[in-house]
Amino acid sequence: MTRAQLLGPLAERRTDEVVVTTMGVTRPWGRISDSDLDFASADSAMGHAADLALGIALARPDRTVICLNGDGSMLMTLGTLATIIGSGARNYILFVVDNGVYEITGSQPIAASGLIDYAAMAESVGFERVFRFEEPRAYVESLDDILSAPGPTFVHVRVEPGSEGPIGRTDAEQARYLRSSLFDWSRTLKKALAGGH
């Protein structure tokens, strides 16, 4: 599956969900979505986008939170899977976008790529809603169910590697949420969550 085949249908069906992105999906998501409810967690603390998204979900149980995490980022913080289950959050959807490489830092291969079953790990800690996709048709057919049923939900999607380079927060970035500092965009998200968007 390509990244476009993953992100395009999600953007089409997205309503008022918060979407937290990191690493290789940050720019591609920002090219197709321009919402104050998007948040790019790609500046530092690699591996913690899923933790941040969980915090938002716990703070706003009335709002569905989607995290578009990378396989390398997930591998760095596997304990987050248990934390999600232990938290009791029902409004959280965690995607692991598995391209097998640390794309924005130079496409270094991820250890044991292709051997790790992230979905099985999610099941082992108690996720009851777990999905696995390698081709777009099954994914698109399941997407309404993924977005509408209570979670927490775990979605493992294998995608082809891309060619995104390092992310900077400058006017040269196409995505609006990357043309602002992390601090300033945090205020934008906070205002949107307070009903000001």
Steps between C-alpha positions, in 0.01 A plus 500: 500500500622851432484779754244679279278191507517505879460871568263609222199292611564592863503872418176462300319339795652714773255731675599659833762250617835621628778353281851475644767419241867421526803437281435370147126579493529856634552677165270273295215555747561875501474505121144365508371634832508856629313482828577670829434154648811357329814481712850419375699322772822478304740745663657299782440211738474251214263223586267702721226608258283211623547617861411858408191387311392291798533804725273698269250213493492485880465877532216508243298176527231665287735517200644212297879517472686331215876446519685431175812343652798345325630147547836626622331737743276220627796271548669761718206522742321165501396557860255760373277216380451382858456858621218555248313193623562586864369852447154384396488749211218407261549790257846408372606353164867411460632437150845351454611598151762236425745589223796308644735801524574812701408708198556862601838434659646333191294181441709282729343152531301425813626204700306181426284682247250261346535256790326702768126450533385830652136394484573184701674716759192721522277196541727359770456805723123509459400693188172342392475698176806417290530532123776397257525627143742456212272591211271799456167339421459322835617813679248729328221249562583495874565869552147602601500226765845607622387861541154443645526226764629563853865415554770493583572384148831386352567504125819358347550604138793400282593774254771552244795713617497859381765767467411759763806672642556677832215720617553869573259759632551773243301687238647258243278221633178451304297377797360785709560312825872487416530872424441580866711421807395200707407739782285722281325207334428351843306819573315462168396146591399603850280777362341260249426250776341775704256557215673792333560345158 
